[in-house]
Amino acid sequence: MMYIVYLTTNILNNMIYVGVHKTESLKFDGYLGNGINRFKSNIINPKTKFQFAVKKYCYDSFKRTIIKTFDFILKSILLIR
């Protein structure tokens, strides 16, 4: 198990979102951020700005880039602060 610090970018308006995600491998698992998984999520009632943006612009308008990987959550959180 590892933690990634990622940057999700809306490729239409260049808005960026930074977060931490726990994952099993570096292979893209569909997670874009804020509880949104490209393969599993259905955004019917968005609650955050990011969820509203994904609903408005669609999943294909977002690209996730891994900034750094960590073995421990605390180190990953310290990086984004």
C-alpha positions as CSV (number, residue, x, y, z in Angstrom):
1,M,0.0,0.0,0.0
2,M,1.3,3.5,-0.8
3,Y,0.1,7.0,-0.8
4,I,0.3,9.4,-3.7
5,V,0.2,13.2,-3.7
6,Y,-1.5,14.1,-7.0
7,L,-2.5,17.1,-9.0
8,T,-5.7,16.9,-10.9
9,T,-6.1,19.5,-13.7
10,N,-9.1,20.5,-15.6
11,I,-7.7,20.7,-19.1
12,L,-10.4,23.1,-20.3
13,N,-9.9,25.9,-17.8
14,N,-6.5,24.9,-16.1
15,M,-8.0,24.8,-12.6
16,I,-6.0,22.5,-10.3
17,Y,-6.8,20.3,-7.4
18,V,-4.2,18.8,-5.1
19,G,-4.7,15.8,-2.8
20,V,-3.5,12.5,-1.3
21,H,-4.8,9.1,-2.3
22,K,-4.1,5.6,-0.9
23,T,-3.5,3.1,-3.7
24,E,-2.0,-0.3,-4.4
25,S,0.0,0.6,-7.5
26,L,1.0,3.5,-9.7
27,K,-1.3,2.3,-12.4
28,F,-4.2,4.7,-12.8
29,D,-7.2,3.4,-10.8
30,G,-9.7,6.0,-11.9
31,Y,-9.5,8.2,-8.8
32,L,-9.5,11.9,-9.8
33,G,-10.0,13.3,-6.3
34,N,-12.5,14.3,-3.7
35,G,-14.3,10.9,-3.8
36,I,-14.6,10.9,-7.6
37,N,-13.6,7.7,-9.3
38,R,-13.9,7.8,-13.1
39,F,-14.9,4.1,-13.2
40,K,-17.2,3.9,-10.2
41,S,-18.6,7.4,-9.4
42,N,-22.0,8.7,-10.4
43,I,-22.2,12.4,-9.5
44,I,-25.9,13.0,-9.0
45,N,-25.7,15.3,-6.0
46,P,-22.3,17.0,-5.9
47,K,-21.3,18.6,-2.6
48,T,-17.9,20.1,-3.2
49,K,-16.5,22.5,-5.8
50,F,-14.5,19.7,-7.4
51,Q,-17.5,17.5,-7.7
52,F,-19.5,20.3,-9.3
53,A,-16.7,20.8,-11.7
54,V,-16.6,17.2,-12.7
55,K,-20.3,17.1,-13.2
56,K,-20.2,20.3,-15.3
57,Y,-17.1,19.4,-17.5
58,C,-17.3,15.6,-17.5
59,Y,-14.6,13.1,-16.5
60,D,-12.7,13.4,-19.7
61,S,-11.8,17.0,-19.0
62,F,-9.6,16.1,-16.0
63,K,-6.1,14.7,-15.9
64,R,-4.4,13.3,-12.7
65,T,-0.6,13.6,-12.4
66,I,1.3,12.0,-9.6
67,I,3.6,14.5,-7.8
68,K,5.2,12.1,-5.4
69,T,4.7,8.7,-3.7
70,F,5.1,7.8,0.0
71,D,4.9,4.7,2.2
72,F,3.3,6.7,5.1
73,I,0.3,9.0,5.1
74,L,1.9,11.6,7.4
75,K,4.8,12.3,5.0
76,S,2.3,12.8,2.1
77,I,0.2,15.2,4.1
78,L,3.2,17.2,5.1
79,L,4.1,17.7,1.4
80,I,0.8,19.3,0.5
81,R,0.8,21.7,3.5
